[in-house]
Amino acid sequence: MKKIAVILAGCGNRDGSETHETLSVLLAIDKRGIEYQCFAPNGEFDVFNHIEGKANGEKRTILLEASRLCRGNIKPLSMYKNEDYDALIIPGGMGAAQNLSNYAFVGKDITVNQEVEKAILETYSANKPIGALCIAPMLLAKVLGDENPTLTLGNDCPAAQDAIFLGCNHQICKSNEVAVDVKHKIVTTPAYMVATHISEIFEGSDNLVEELCKL
């Protein structure tokens, strides 16, 4: 049976993995009869009050918070081995820009968490497909930018310009559309970079997993 690895960054749009994007990806994988395994790096992050939209001074653990999204079925990212999986997917949410990288703070001068970078590079080197949603394609832009991949961050936004600066080709897409780079086996979708309804997230995620399976 095929198996896909999913990298999470916590739990919640403001400080972790976006819940709608994560669950829609897991549903899209499962309904195709494919297994998934979630991973997350260790380390602490600043917790956000999602009502007020600002940090509340509390710190939590990325791995433990991410486990909420997958009912505890999660492993430390240090245990990821690309030979055990057929593809890799990274949902969006500000956790991708704050916990898996520092993009939220430094923009195009982004650095990516070492374990995340290692997982991306190993998967890419093994010629296996990689999917990313919302702001998560910025991780691919940094790690794989020298390969000049095509990806999407939705419209012509500042993040899209940063991805171009890092060497990527940017494709404008609607929330339910996907950018498919066959050569580099990369599939991306804008999700909440442009979406306004949860139904768009589920449609875009389903299309992403469908195209990923074709690769």
C-alpha positions in Angstrom: 0.0 0.0 0.0 1.2 3.5 -0.8 2.1 5.7 2.2 2.5 9.5 2.4 4.4 11.4 5.1 2.8 14.7 6.4 4.9 17.3 8.2 3.0 19.3 10.8 4.1 22.5 12.6 1.8 22.5 15.6 -2.0 23.0 15.8 -3.7 26.2 14.7 -3.7 28.8 11.9 -1.8 31.5 13.8 0.9 29.4 15.4 0.9 25.9 13.9 -0.5 23.9 11.0 -3.8 25.2 9.7 -6.4 22.8 10.9 -8.7 22.8 7.9 -5.8 22.3 5.5 -4.3 19.5 7.5 -7.6 17.6 8.0 -8.6 18.0 4.3 -5.2 16.6 3.2 -5.5 13.6 5.6 -9.1 13.0 4.3 -7.9 13.2 0.7 -5.2 10.7 1.3 -7.4 8.3 3.3 -10.3 8.2 0.8 -7.8 7.0 -1.9 -6.9 4.1 0.2 -3.5 5.4 1.0 -1.9 5.4 4.4 -0.3 8.5 6.0 2.1 9.1 8.8 2.4 12.5 10.5 5.7 14.0 11.7 6.7 17.2 13.5 10.0 18.5 14.7 10.7 19.0 18.4 11.1 22.4 19.8 9.0 25.1 21.5 7.0 27.9 19.9 5.2 31.0 21.0 1.4 30.3 21.5 -1.0 32.7 19.9 -4.4 33.7 21.2 -6.5 32.9 18.1 -9.3 35.3 19.1 -7.0 38.3 19.7 -4.5 37.3 17.0 -1.4 37.8 19.1 1.1 35.9 21.2 0.0 35.3 24.8 3.4 34.8 26.4 3.0 31.0 26.6 5.3 28.4 25.0 4.3 24.9 23.9 6.0 22.0 22.2 5.5 21.7 18.4 5.4 17.9 18.4 2.8 17.6 21.2 0.6 20.3 19.8 0.7 18.7 16.3 -0.3 15.4 17.8 -3.8 16.9 18.4 -4.4 17.0 14.7 -3.8 13.3 14.1 -5.2 11.8 17.3 -1.7 11.2 18.7 -0.5 9.2 15.7 2.7 11.2 15.1 6.5 10.7 15.1 9.4 13.1 15.7 10.6 14.4 12.3 14.0 13.1 13.1 12.6 9.6 12.5 11.6 10.3 8.9 13.1 8.1 6.3 12.2 8.8 2.7 12.5 5.2 1.7 9.5 4.3 3.8 7.2 6.8 2.0 6.0 7.5 -1.5 5.5 11.2 -1.1 5.7 14.1 1.3 3.1 16.8 2.0 3.4 20.0 4.1 0.1 21.8 5.0 0.2 25.5 5.6 -0.6 27.8 8.5 1.7 30.3 10.2 3.5 27.4 11.9 5.2 26.8 8.6 6.5 30.3 8.6 7.3 30.5 12.3 8.0 27.0 13.5 9.3 25.2 10.4 11.2 28.2 9.2 11.7 31.9 10.2 10.0 33.3 7.1 7.4 35.2 9.1 10.2 37.2 10.7 12.8 37.7 7.9 11.0 37.2 4.6 13.2 36.3 1.7 16.2 35.8 4.0 14.4 32.7 5.3 16.2 29.7 6.8 14.4 26.4 7.2 14.4 24.1 10.2 17.3 21.6 9.6 15.0 18.5 10.0 12.5 19.9 7.6 15.2 20.8 5.1 16.7 17.3 5.4 13.3 15.7 4.8 12.6 17.8 1.7 16.1 17.2 0.2 16.0 13.5 0.8 12.5 13.2 -0.7 13.5 15.3 -3.7 16.7 13.4 -4.2 14.8 10.2 -4.2 12.7 11.5 -7.1 9.5 11.3 -5.0 6.7 13.9 -5.2 6.3 16.8 -2.7 3.2 18.7 -2.0 2.7 22.0 -0.1 -0.2 24.2 0.8 -0.7 27.9 1.6 2.5 29.5 2.8 4.4 26.1 3.1 5.6 26.4 -0.6 8.1 29.0 0.8 9.9 26.1 2.4 10.3 24.5 -1.0 11.3 27.8 -2.5 14.2 28.1 0.0 15.4 24.5 -0.1 14.9 23.8 -3.8 15.0 27.3 -5.3 18.3 26.6 -7.1 16.4 23.9 -9.1 14.0 26.6 -10.4 10.8 24.8 -9.6 7.3 26.1 -10.4 5.0 26.6 -7.5 2.1 28.8 -6.3 1.3 31.0 -3.4 -2.0 32.2 -5.0 -1.8 35.6 -6.5 1.0 38.1 -7.1 1.6 38.6 -3.3 4.8 39.5 -1.5 5.4 35.9 -0.7 5.2 35.1 -4.5 7.8 37.8 -5.1 10.1 36.3 -2.4 9.7 32.8 -4.0 10.8 34.3 -7.4 13.7 36.0 -5.7 14.8 32.6 -4.4 14.8 31.1 -7.9 11.3 29.8 -8.4 8.7 30.3 -11.1 5.4 31.5 -9.7 2.1 30.4 -11.1 -1.0 32.3 -10.2 -3.8 30.0 -9.0 -7.2 30.1 -7.5 -7.8 28.5 -4.1 -9.1 25.3 -5.5 -6.4 25.1 -8.3 -3.0 23.5 -8.1 0.4 24.2 -9.7 1.9 21.0 -11.0 5.6 20.9 -11.7 6.0 17.5 -13.4 9.8 17.9 -13.9 10.5 18.5 -10.2 7.5 16.5 -8.9 6.2 19.4 -6.9 2.5 20.1 -6.4 1.3 23.2 -4.6 -2.1 24.9 -3.9 -2.8 28.4 -2.4 -5.4 27.3 0.2 -6.0 30.1 2.7 -3.5 32.4 0.9 -6.6 33.3 -1.2 -9.5 31.1 0.0 -12.5 32.5 1.8 -14.5 29.3 2.4 -13.6 26.0 4.0 -15.1 24.2 0.9 -12.4 25.7 -1.2 -9.7 24.2 1.1 -11.1 20.8 0.8 -11.4 21.0 -3.0 -7.9 22.4 -3.4 -6.4 19.8 -1.0 -8.2 17.0 -2.8 -6.9 18.2 -6.2 -3.4 18.4 -4.7 -3.4 14.8 -3.5 -4.9 13.7 -6.8 -2.1 15.3 -8.8 0.5 14.1 -6.3 -0.7 10.5 -6.8 -0.3 10.9 -10.6 3.4 11.7 -10.1 
